[in-house]
Amino acid sequence: MHPPALDFRNVNALWGSVLAETLFRSGVAQAVISPGSRSTPLAFAFASHPGFEAIPVLDERSAAFFALGLAKQRRRPVVLVCTSGTAAANLFPAVVEAREGGTPLLVLTADRPPEMRASASGQTIDQQKLYGAFVQFHHELSLPSSESSRLRYLRQTVAHAVERCLRPTPGPVHLNVPFRDPLPPIADGGETEGATKGVNWTRFFSSVSEPVDTVLASTVPVLSPAVHGLIVAGPVLVADAEAYSTAVGEAARRLGWPVLADGLSVVRNHADKVPNLVTTYDAILRQSGGNDGLRPEVVLCLGEWPTSKVLRTWLEDSGASLFLATERVDNRDALHGLTRHLAVSLPVLVEALPQSLGPNGYQEMWAGYELRARADLDARLAAEDQFVEPKAAWLLARHLPAATPILVANSMPVRDMEYVWPPTDKRFPVAINRGANGIDGTLSTALGFAHGRQPSVLLTGDLALLHDTNGLLISKRLRGSLTIVLINNSGGGIFEHLPVAQFDPIFEEFFATPQQVDFARLADAYGVEHVSVVNWGQFAALIRALPASGVRILELRTDRKQDPLWRRELLAAVGRASA
């Protein structure tokens, strides 16, 4: 007896259903599918499989980032299906982000058979190794066959592809999948079922299972409580934020070192688990970075180096011994310092650490700076009535319901998280496309990150949202809700912080790229709710109670020219207050 998920109507249908069944037994259960003819057998296979959630998305680029968001949410591979030709090229930006961000993504590009290539056949391009070095594994599957040896090859290759999505580190994998006609599941009169009659399907799939996590072993250096040391908790996605934060807290207790937590680190939202937590280091170091008393002798960075350029530069110049602990095997040392890579899991690292006999004064110094800076920062933000961009992030932390998933856009939103997001125990899952730091696909990623969970939030600027408005086509497919907090400063605010801002008029037209889009009308075109926020009190009320379903845009209009000045004054004042 064969499993009910197999389709024997013709050889293409069987090939697609064996592929889908293998993925399902490997722990993969979601497929994002863009429409197309050549991918018909794959679309039928996933849409018909009872264990798969198959989600149709029109725009391939948007589909790819939506799948990326799903994979970020679950930390498991998500299938991405498209037809042949330029459809596959539209997946490239998300593949790059998946590679750089360590996100498991299994890309299936349908293709014409070999005899139709290089002959001006429609929707046919060279899809061999299309994504180059950005995928961890590429393979073109053979043309479908009902021979048992070929079906075993298909099973093992697909199972291996899932493994390569996760090992040695998570990332994208590309399978190119050619098909000959007929593409729909037109019955072949029992020919395919007859050819496979002798196959024991229970035994056939018995070797396929979900890959099991392994713990990497490493020689852990002597990290001593006797030295002035810092733990830097970088912006890394983890499967179990509670366990991760507990482990970071245990490392801090054992070493007696302060923890400088990136704005995107889960430990900022599990502050009760981590002693000696420092969140205002960007402001502190702008003012007191030259204080030799703050300078560390040893720095242990967990996962990734932090977002803050001020902190990264200070660490580079500190002369400290640097250790980067990450299970990723690729080079993650963007500082290019004298950094030792610890290819070790956090629990193994923590167990190897010595026990502190008591404070050595260094952590108390950092704690004093943090206490003064945080009090001053919170007071200044609370008193500010004008629409200044950092206050939106600060209010989200204070008023969102506990455990609200949050996706943050690049450019200024991520920096505002770094500057003002307070320590909290509200367990917010926070994510970002920080692998390549681009703004493309932001909305679609957020929709994927929100899909099937409690009401979620996207914090974004206007250009990042406009770059991916086709993502709004997904809104009708969303299970759950997404509230988009839109900071509309009519252009690219990040560029106002760069030296090129001095060079008008070229700066304004070619860098700031001002826009005058009416977001209310744009939302209406997609059937999405829009609210023009008029004051902070209204904003706080709107984010305290998030809608149960649908997409909603909360638009805050800010001043792109004044906001950089306000930020600089704020951080300078907070830095002075901390000293």
C-alpha positions as CSV (number, residue, x, y, z in Angstrom):
1,M,0.0,0.0,0.0
2,H,1.4,3.4,-0.9
3,P,1.1,6.6,1.3
4,P,-2.0,8.7,0.3
5,A,0.2,11.7,-0.6
6,L,1.6,9.9,-3.7
7,D,0.0,10.7,-7.0
8,F,0.3,8.0,-9.7
9,R,-1.7,9.7,-12.5
10,N,1.5,10.1,-14.6
11,V,5.2,10.1,-14.1
12,N,5.5,13.9,-13.5
13,A,2.8,13.7,-10.8
14,L,4.6,10.8,-9.1
15,W,8.0,12.5,-9.3
16,G,6.5,15.7,-7.7
17,S,4.7,13.8,-5.0
18,V,7.7,11.7,-4.0
19,L,9.7,14.9,-3.8
20,A,7.0,16.5,-1.5
21,E,6.6,13.4,0.6
22,T,10.4,13.2,1.2
23,L,10.5,16.9,2.2
24,F,7.6,16.4,4.6
25,R,9.3,13.4,6.3
26,S,12.4,15.5,6.5
27,G,10.5,18.0,8.7
28,V,9.6,20.5,6.0
29,A,5.9,21.5,6.0
30,Q,5.5,24.9,4.2
31,A,5.7,25.7,0.5
32,V,5.4,29.2,-1.1
33,I,4.4,28.9,-4.8
34,S,4.3,31.4,-7.6
35,P,2.1,30.6,-10.6
36,G,3.6,29.2,-13.8
37,S,3.2,26.4,-16.3
38,R,6.5,24.5,-16.1
39,S,6.2,24.2,-12.2
40,T,2.7,22.6,-12.5
41,P,3.8,19.2,-11.2
42,L,5.4,20.8,-8.1
43,A,2.4,23.1,-7.4
44,F,0.0,20.1,-7.6
45,A,2.3,18.0,-5.3
46,F,2.5,20.6,-2.5
47,A,-1.1,21.8,-2.8
48,S,-2.4,18.2,-2.6
49,H,-0.1,17.0,0.2
50,P,-2.1,16.8,3.4
51,G,0.9,17.7,5.6
52,F,1.9,20.8,3.7
53,E,0.7,24.4,4.0
54,A,0.9,25.6,0.4
55,I,0.7,29.4,-0.1
56,P,0.3,31.0,-3.5
57,V,2.1,34.4,-4.0
58,L,1.9,36.1,-7.4
59,D,5.2,38.1,-7.4
60,E,8.3,35.9,-7.3
61,R,10.5,38.4,-5.5
62,S,7.8,39.0,-2.9
63,A,7.2,35.2,-2.6
64,A,10.9,34.6,-1.9
65,F,11.0,37.2,0.9
66,F,7.7,35.9,2.3
67,A,9.3,32.4,2.4
68,L,12.3,33.9,4.1
69,G,10.1,35.4,6.8
70,L,8.5,32.0,7.4
71,A,11.9,30.4,7.7
72,K,13.1,33.1,10.1
73,Q,10.0,32.4,12.3
74,R,10.4,28.7,12.5
75,R,14.2,28.2,11.9
76,R,13.3,25.3,9.6
77,P,13.6,25.1,5.8
78,V,10.8,26.5,3.7
79,V,10.2,25.4,0.1
80,L,10.1,28.1,-2.6
81,V,8.7,27.1,-6.0
82,C,8.7,29.1,-9.3
83,T,8.5,28.4,-13.0
84,S,11.3,28.6,-15.5
85,G,12.9,31.7,-17.0
86,T,13.3,35.1,-15.3
87,A,10.9,33.9,-12.6
88,A,14.0,32.2,-11.1
89,A,16.1,35.3,-11.4
90,N,13.6,37.3,-9.3
91,L,14.3,35.0,-6.3
92,F,18.0,36.1,-6.2
93,P,17.8,38.9,-3.7
94,A,16.1,36.7,-1.1
95,V,18.6,33.9,-1.8
96,V,21.4,36.4,-1.1
97,E,19.8,37.4,2.1
98,A,19.2,33.8,3.2
99,R,22.9,33.1,2.6
100,E,24.2,36.1,4.5
101,G,21.6,35.8,7.2
102,G,22.0,32.1,7.8
103,T,18.3,31.3,7.0
104,P,17.3,27.8,5.6
105,L,15.6,28.2,2.2
106,L,15.0,25.4,-0.3
107,V,14.6,26.8,-3.8
108,L,12.9,24.7,-6.4
109,T,13.1,26.2,-9.9
110,A,11.2,24.4,-12.5
111,D,12.9,24.1,-15.9
112,R,12.5,23.0,-19.5
113,P,14.0,19.7,-20.4
114,P,17.5,19.8,-22.0
115,E,16.3,19.5,-25.6
116,M,14.4,22.8,-25.2
117,R,17.3,24.8,-24.0
118,A,19.6,27.1,-26.1
119,S,17.0,27.1,-28.9
120,A,14.9,30.2,-28.3
121,S,12.2,28.2,-26.5
122,G,10.0,30.5,-24.4
123,Q,10.7,31.1,-20.8
124,T,14.0,29.4,-21.0
125,I,17.3,30.7,-19.6
126,D,20.4,29.0,-18.3
127,Q,19.4,28.0,-14.7
128,Q,22.5,25.9,-13.9
129,K,24.1,27.3,-10.8
130,L,22.0,30.4,-11.3
131,Y,22.7,31.6,-7.7
132,G,26.4,30.9,-7.8
133,A,28.2,30.8,-4.5
134,F,25.2,32.1,-2.6
135,V,23.7,28.7,-2.2
136,Q,25.2,25.9,-0.1
137,F,24.3,23.2,-2.5
138,H,23.1,23.2,-6.1
139,H,21.9,20.2,-8.1
140,E,19.8,19.7,-11.2
141,L,17.5,16.7,-10.7
142,S,17.2,14.2,-13.6
143,L,14.1,14.2,-15.7
144,P,11.2,12.3,-14.0
145,S,11.1,8.6,-14.2
146,S,9.1,5.8,-12.6
147,E,12.1,3.5,-12.4
148,S,12.7,2.5,-8.7
149,S,16.4,3.3,-8.9
150,R,15.6,6.9,-10.1
151,L,13.0,7.3,-7.5
152,R,15.5,6.3,-4.8
153,Y,18.0,8.8,-6.3
154,L,15.3,11.5,-6.0
155,R,14.5,10.6,-2.4
156,Q,18.2,10.7,-1.3
157,T,19.0,13.9,-3.2
158,V,16.0,15.7,-1.7
159,A,16.8,14.5,1.8
160,H,20.4,15.6,1.3
161,A,19.2,19.0,0.2
162,V,17.3,19.5,3.4
163,E,20.4,18.5,5.4
164,R,22.5,21.0,3.4
165,C,19.9,23.7,4.2
166,L,20.8,23.2,7.9
167,R,24.4,21.9,7.9
168,P,27.0,23.0,8.6
169,T,25.1,26.2,9.1
170,P,21.6,27.2,7.9
171,G,21.3,28.7,4.4
172,P,19.8,28.4,0.9
173,V,19.9,25.3,-1.3
174,H,18.9,25.2,-5.0
175,L,17.4,22.3,-6.9
176,N,16.7,22.9,-10.6
177,V,13.8,20.6,-11.6
178,P,13.1,19.9,-15.3
179,F,9.9,18.5,-16.6
180,R,8.6,17.3,-20.0
181,D,5.0,17.5,-21.0
182,P,2.3,16.7,-20.0
183,L,2.7,19.0,-17.0
184,P,-0.8,18.7,-15.4
185,P,-1.7,15.3,-13.7
186,I,-3.4,13.9,-16.8
187,A,-3.9,10.2,-16.2
188,D,-1.7,7.8,-18.3
189,G,-4.0,4.8,-18.1
190,G,-2.2,3.2,-15.1
191,E,1.2,3.0,-16.8
192,T,3.0,4.8,-13.9
193,E,1.2,2.9,-11.2
194,G,1.9,-0.4,-13.0
195,A,5.6,0.4,-13.3
196,T,5.9,0.9,-9.5
197,K,3.7,-1.9,-8.4
198,G,6.5,-3.8,-6.7
199,V,7.7,-0.9,-4.6
200,N,7.2,-1.2,-0.8
201,W,6.5,2.5,-0.1
202,T,6.6,2.2,3.7
203,R,10.1,0.8,3.4
204,F,11.0,3.2,0.7
205,F,10.5,6.2,3.0
206,S,11.7,4.5,6.2
207,S,15.2,6.1,5.9
208,V,13.9,9.6,5.7
209,S,13.6,11.7,8.9
210,E,14.1,15.2,10.2
211,P,17.8,16.1,10.6
212,V,18.9,16.0,14.3
213,D,20.8,18.9,15.8
214,T,24.4,18.2,16.8
215,V,26.5,20.0,19.3
216,L,29.9,21.2,18.1
217,A,32.9,20.6,20.4
218,S,35.7,23.1,20.7
219,T,38.6,23.9,22.9
220,V,37.3,26.8,25.0
221,P,39.9,29.4,26.0
222,V,40.4,30.5,29.5
223,L,38.0,33.4,30.0
224,S,38.7,34.7,33.5
225,P,36.5,36.6,36.0
226,A,39.7,38.3,37.1
227,V,40.0,40.4,33.9
228,H,38.0,43.4,32.7
229,G,35.8,41.6,30.2
230,L,32.7,42.3,28.1
231,I,30.1,39.9,26.7
232,V,28.5,41.3,23.5
233,A,25.2,39.7,22.6
234,G,24.9,40.2,18.8
235,P,21.8,40.1,16.6
236,V,21.4,36.4,16.1
237,L,18.2,34.5,15.5
238,V,17.8,31.5,17.9
239,A,15.3,28.7,18.1
240,D,14.7,29.0,21.8
241,A,15.1,32.6,23.0
242,E,14.3,31.7,26.6
243,A,17.1,29.0,26.8
244,Y,19.5,31.2,24.9
245,S,18.9,34.2,27.2
246,T,19.3,31.9,30.3
247,A,22.6,30.7,28.9
248,V,23.8,34.2,28.3
249,G,22.8,35.1,31.9
250,E,24.7,32.1,33.2
251,A,27.8,33.2,31.3
252,A,27.5,36.7,32.7
253,R,27.2,35.3,36.3
254,R,30.1,32.9,35.9
255,L,32.4,35.6,34.5
256,G,31.0,38.6,36.4
257,W,31.1,40.5,33.1
258,P,28.6,43.0,31.8
259,V,26.5,42.1,28.8
260,L,26.2,44.7,26.0
261,A,23.0,43.6,24.2
262,D,22.4,44.6,20.6
263,G,19.0,46.1,19.9
264,L,18.0,43.0,17.9
265,S,19.4,40.5,20.5
266,V,16.7,38.4,22.2
267,V,18.3,39.1,25.6
268,R,17.1,42.7,25.5
269,N,13.6,41.2,25.7
270,H,14.5,38.6,28.3
271,A,16.2,41.1,30.6
272,D,15.2,39.2,33.8
273,K,17.4,36.3,32.7
274,V,20.6,38.4,32.3
275,P,22.4,40.3,35.1
276,N,24.5,43.3,34.3
277,L,22.7,44.1,31.1
278,V,23.8,47.3,29.2
279,T,21.6,48.8,26.5
280,T,22.7,52.4,26.2
281,Y,26.3,51.7,25.2
282,D,26.0,53.7,22.0
283,A,25.3,56.9,23.8
284,I,27.8,56.1,26.6
285,L,30.6,55.5,24.2
286,R,29.9,58.6,22.2
287,Q,30.7,60.6,25.3
288,S,32.9,58.4,27.4
289,G,34.6,56.2,24.8
290,G,38.0,57.6,25.7
291,N,37.6,56.6,29.4
292,D,40.3,54.0,30.0
293,G,38.4,52.6,32.9
294,L,35.7,51.4,30.5
295,R,38.2,49.8,28.1
296,P,38.0,46.0,28.2
297,E,40.9,43.5,28.2
298,V,38.8,40.6,26.7
299,V,35.6,40.7,24.6
300,L,33.4,37.6,24.0
301,C,30.9,38.2,21.2
302,L,28.0,35.8,20.8
303,G,26.7,35.1,17.4
304,E,27.4,38.3,15.4
305,W,29.1,41.6,15.9
306,P,26.7,44.3,16.9
307,T,24.8,46.8,14.7
308,S,26.2,49.9,16.4
309,K,29.1,51.4,14.4
310,V,30.1,53.3,17.5
311,L,30.5,50.1,19.5
312,R,32.2,48.2,16.7
313,T,34.8,51.0,16.2
314,W,35.4,51.2,19.9
315,L,36.0,47.5,20.1
316,E,38.4,47.6,17.1
317,D,40.4,50.4,18.8
318,S,40.3,48.8,22.3
319,G,43.2,46.4,21.8
320,A,41.3,43.8,23.7
321,S,41.5,40.1,22.9
322,L,38.4,39.2,20.8
323,F,36.5,36.0,20.8
324,L,33.6,35.3,18.4
325,A,31.5,32.4,19.5
326,T,29.3,31.1,16.6
327,E,28.5,27.7,15.2
328,R,28.6,29.1,11.7
329,V,31.7,28.0,9.9
330,D,32.0,30.9,7.5
331,N,34.0,34.0,8.4
332,R,31.7,36.3,10.5
333,D,34.5,38.7,11.7
334,A,33.5,41.9,10.0
335,L,36.0,43.8,12.3
336,H,38.9,41.9,10.8
337,G,40.6,42.1,14.1
338,L,42.7,39.6,16.1
339,T,39.6,37.6,16.6
340,R,39.6,33.9,17.6
341,H,36.6,32.0,16.2
342,L,35.0,29.6,18.8
343,A,33.0,27.1,16.7
344,V,31.0,26.0,19.8
345,S,27.4,25.9,21.0
346,L,26.6,28.4,23.7
347,P,25.7,25.7,26.3
348,V,29.0,24.0,25.7
349,L,30.8,27.3,26.1
350,V,29.0,28.2,29.3
351,E,29.7,24.9,30.9
352,A,33.5,25.4,30.3
353,L,33.5,28.8,32.0
354,P,34.9,29.3,35.5
355,Q,32.9,30.6,38.4
356,S,33.3,34.2,39.5
357,L,34.3,34.7,43.2
358,G,32.8,38.2,43.3
359,P,32.7,41.5,41.4
360,N,35.9,43.1,40.3
361,G,34.6,46.6,40.0
362,Y,34.4,46.7,36.2
363,Q,30.8,45.5,36.0
364,E,29.7,48.0,38.6
365,M,31.3,50.8,36.6
366,W,29.3,49.8,33.5
367,A,26.1,49.3,35.7
368,G,26.5,52.9,37.0
369,Y,26.8,54.3,33.4
370,E,23.8,52.2,32.3
371,L,21.6,53.3,35.2
372,R,22.2,57.0,34.6
373,A,22.0,56.9,30.8
374,R,18.8,54.8,30.8
375,A,17.1,57.1,33.3
376,D,18.0,60.2,31.2
377,L,17.1,58.6,27.9
378,D,13.7,57.4,29.1
379,A,12.9,60.8,30.6
380,R,13.8,62.7,27.5
381,L,11.7,60.4,25.2
382,A,8.8,60.5,27.6
383,A,8.8,64.3,27.5
384,E,9.0,64.6,23.7
385,D,5.7,65.6,22.1
386,Q,6.9,66.1,18.5
387,F,7.0,63.2,16.1
388,V,10.7,62.2,16.3
389,E,11.5,58.8,14.8
390,P,13.3,57.0,17.8
391,K,10.2,57.5,20.0
392,A,8.2,55.1,17.9
393,A,10.5,52.2,18.7
394,W,10.7,53.2,22.4
395,L,6.9,53.2,22.6
396,L,6.6,49.9,20.9
397,A,8.7,48.3,23.6
398,R,6.5,49.9,26.3
399,H,3.0,49.3,24.9
400,L,3.0,46.3,22.7
401,P,1.4,43.2,24.2
402,A,4.0,40.7,25.5
403,A,5.5,38.3,23.0
404,T,4.4,40.4,19.9
405,P,6.6,39.3,17.0
406,I,8.4,42.3,15.5
407,L,10.3,42.6,12.2
408,V,12.5,45.7,11.8
409,A,13.5,47.3,8.5
410,N,17.1,48.3,7.8
411,S,18.4,51.9,7.6
412,M,17.1,54.0,10.5
413,P,14.6,51.7,12.2
414,V,17.3,49.2,13.1
415,R,19.5,52.0,14.5
416,D,16.6,53.4,16.5
417,M,16.2,49.9,18.0
418,E,19.9,50.1,18.9
419,Y,19.6,53.5,20.4
420,V,16.5,53.4,22.5
421,W,15.0,49.9,22.9
422,P,14.9,49.3,26.6
423,P,15.6,46.1,28.6
424,T,12.3,44.3,29.1
425,D,11.0,40.9,30.1
426,K,8.1,40.9,27.5
427,R,9.7,38.2,25.3
428,F,9.3,40.0,22.0
429,P,10.6,37.8,19.1
430,V,12.6,40.3,16.9
431,A,13.9,39.7,13.4
432,I,15.5,41.6,10.5
433,N,17.0,40.9,7.1
434,R,20.4,41.8,8.5
435,G,22.4,39.3,6.4
436,A,23.0,41.7,3.5
437,N,21.4,44.7,5.2
438,G,19.1,45.6,2.2
439,I,15.7,47.1,2.2
440,D,14.3,44.9,-0.6
441,G,11.6,42.4,0.5
442,T,11.0,43.9,3.9
443,L,7.2,43.8,3.8
444,S,7.0,40.3,2.4
445,T,9.5,39.0,5.0
446,A,7.4,40.6,7.7
447,L,4.2,38.9,6.4
448,G,6.0,35.6,6.4
449,F,7.3,36.3,9.9
450,A,3.8,37.1,11.1
451,H,2.0,34.2,9.3
452,G,0.2,31.8,11.6
453,R,1.1,33.4,14.9
454,Q,-0.1,36.1,17.2
455,P,-0.6,39.7,15.9
456,S,2.7,41.1,14.7
457,V,4.4,44.4,13.9
458,L,6.7,45.8,11.2
459,L,8.7,48.9,12.0
460,T,9.7,50.4,8.6
461,G,10.6,53.6,6.8
462,D,8.7,54.8,3.7
463,L,11.3,53.8,1.1
464,A,11.6,50.3,2.4
465,L,7.8,49.9,2.3
466,L,7.6,51.3,-1.2
467,H,10.3,49.0,-2.4
468,D,8.1,46.0,-1.7
469,T,4.5,47.2,-2.0
470,N,3.7,44.1,-4.1
471,G,3.9,42.3,-0.8
472,L,0.5,43.7,0.0
473,L,-0.9,41.2,-2.5
474,I,-0.1,38.6,0.2
475,S,-2.3,40.3,2.8
476,K,-5.4,38.2,1.9
477,R,-3.4,35.0,2.5
478,L,-2.1,36.1,5.9
479,R,-3.2,34.0,8.8
480,G,-3.1,36.5,11.6
481,S,-2.4,40.2,11.5
482,L,0.4,42.6,10.7
483,T,0.5,46.2,11.9
484,I,2.9,48.3,9.8
485,V,4.4,51.2,11.8
486,L,5.4,53.4,8.9
487,I,7.9,56.2,9.6
488,N,7.2,58.5,6.6
489,N,9.9,61.1,6.3
490,S,9.5,61.5,2.5
491,G,12.8,59.9,1.5
492,G,15.9,58.1,2.7
493,G,16.6,59.3,6.2
494,I,19.7,57.2,6.6
495,F,21.6,59.3,4.0
496,E,21.0,62.5,6.1
497,H,23.6,61.0,8.6
498,L,26.3,60.6,5.9
499,P,28.8,63.1,4.6
500,V,27.1,63.1,1.2
501,A,24.2,65.1,2.7
502,Q,26.3,68.2,2.3
503,F,26.2,68.0,-1.5
504,D,22.9,69.5,-2.6
505,P,21.2,69.5,-5.0
506,I,22.5,66.1,-6.2
507,F,22.1,64.7,-2.7
508,E,18.4,65.4,-2.5
509,E,17.5,63.9,-5.9
510,F,19.9,60.9,-6.1
511,F,20.3,59.9,-2.5
512,A,17.4,61.1,-0.4
513,T,15.1,60.3,-3.3
514,P,12.1,62.2,-1.9
515,Q,8.6,60.7,-2.5
516,Q,5.1,62.1,-2.1
517,V,3.1,58.9,-2.1
518,D,-0.3,59.1,-0.6
519,F,-0.2,55.9,1.6
520,A,-3.9,56.1,2.5
521,R,-4.8,55.7,-1.2
522,L,-2.1,53.1,-1.7
523,A,-3.6,51.1,1.2
524,D,-7.1,51.5,-0.2
525,A,-6.0,50.1,-3.5
526,Y,-4.9,46.8,-1.7
527,G,-7.9,46.8,0.7
528,V,-5.6,47.5,3.7
529,E,-6.6,49.6,6.7
530,H,-4.7,52.9,7.0
531,V,-4.5,55.3,10.0
532,S,-2.8,58.7,9.9
533,V,-1.5,59.0,13.5
534,V,-1.8,62.5,15.0
535,N,-0.1,62.2,18.4
536,W,1.8,59.8,20.6
537,G,-1.2,59.1,22.8
538,Q,-3.2,57.9,19.9
539,F,-0.2,55.8,18.7
540,A,0.2,54.1,22.1
541,A,-3.5,53.3,22.2
542,L,-3.4,51.7,18.7
543,I,-0.4,49.4,19.5
544,R,-1.7,48.3,22.9
545,A,-4.6,46.4,21.2
546,L,-3.5,44.9,17.9
547,P,-6.1,43.6,15.4
548,A,-6.7,39.8,15.3
549,S,-6.5,39.7,11.5
550,G,-5.6,41.6,8.4
551,V,-3.0,44.3,7.6
552,R,-3.0,47.8,9.0
553,I,-0.7,50.8,8.3
554,L,-0.1,53.3,11.1
555,E,1.6,56.3,9.4
556,L,3.7,58.7,11.4
557,R,4.9,61.8,9.4
558,T,8.4,63.0,10.5
559,D,10.8,65.7,9.5
560,R,13.8,64.1,7.6
561,K,16.0,67.2,7.9
562,Q,15.4,67.8,11.6
563,D,15.4,64.2,12.8
564,P,19.2,63.6,12.5
565,L,19.9,66.8,14.5
566,W,17.5,65.6,17.2
567,R,19.1,62.2,17.4
568,R,22.6,63.6,17.7
569,E,21.5,66.0,20.5
570,L,19.7,63.2,22.3
571,L,22.6,60.8,22.3
572,A,25.1,63.5,23.3
573,A,22.9,64.6,26.2
574,V,22.4,61.0,27.4
575,G,26.1,60.3,27.1
576,R,26.9,63.4,29.2
577,A,24.3,62.3,31.8
578,S,25.9,58.8,32.1
579,A,29.4,60.0,32.8
